[in-house]
């Protein structure tokens, strides 16, 4: 009987997914509450001759790849892959896969929730009631901004950006977008989306929502200059990656009143948050929960498991990031 390939999961798995993997693999699971450190992951992969990593909430560095001489695939249960040294994996012909297609709609839900929450001051209102400060109805209490019929600017127009556009249409919003590649005509027509340059988008939008992956090109894509282009009445929403936005510049813009507010699910140095952001009232903060819905998180892990199994079977996984690692 052939030996089962050894797989390491960096987080506890739902029982159905564990059963799926265990039927064909020798599965080891990291079950501690503390985050898995890089040197721990490298040591496990080296000492236990791990061939596949199912990656949840951890990073894969070049050192880990070097130490993991038996490694064949890193399957991430997320869409982004900036937490994986893809170049090191490719050099070693280690396949990298993602859970693309499993979380886009849910992340758009959260982005639009942040948009609504900051525009209508929902978190401030909740705190106001809980603190016992609501003693009478007040005509001037907690005025916010309308969302319907406003302009929604989407920086990035992949699956999540397009999902946000659909939500914006439900609020009769004008949709602008900017992306590296213009969408197909049919997509633009369906979503009533107009392609514009980034400066135009920032100057004209009432709500700007970021939906780009983190790369060297998108690092601090939005910084002081870009924030200065926004209307004083505009709001910025970020559910992409924290390092896409210059957090210091955002704090300065919020303090100066040069933009109206922000909704953030990601942070430049997360889980650390700029202390100033904690004191600014017109900001809604969330702890990177864009995909944190029960059905979605299960789907992400299951897709990651299926990608991993396909790679270990010698097949091309459907969500392959680095096809060049397949070789000739």
Order of alpha helices (4+ residues) and beta strands (2+ residues): beta-alpha-beta-alpha-beta-alpha-beta-alpha-beta-alpha-alpha-beta-alpha-beta-alpha-beta-alpha-beta-alpha-beta-alpha-beta-alpha-beta-alpha
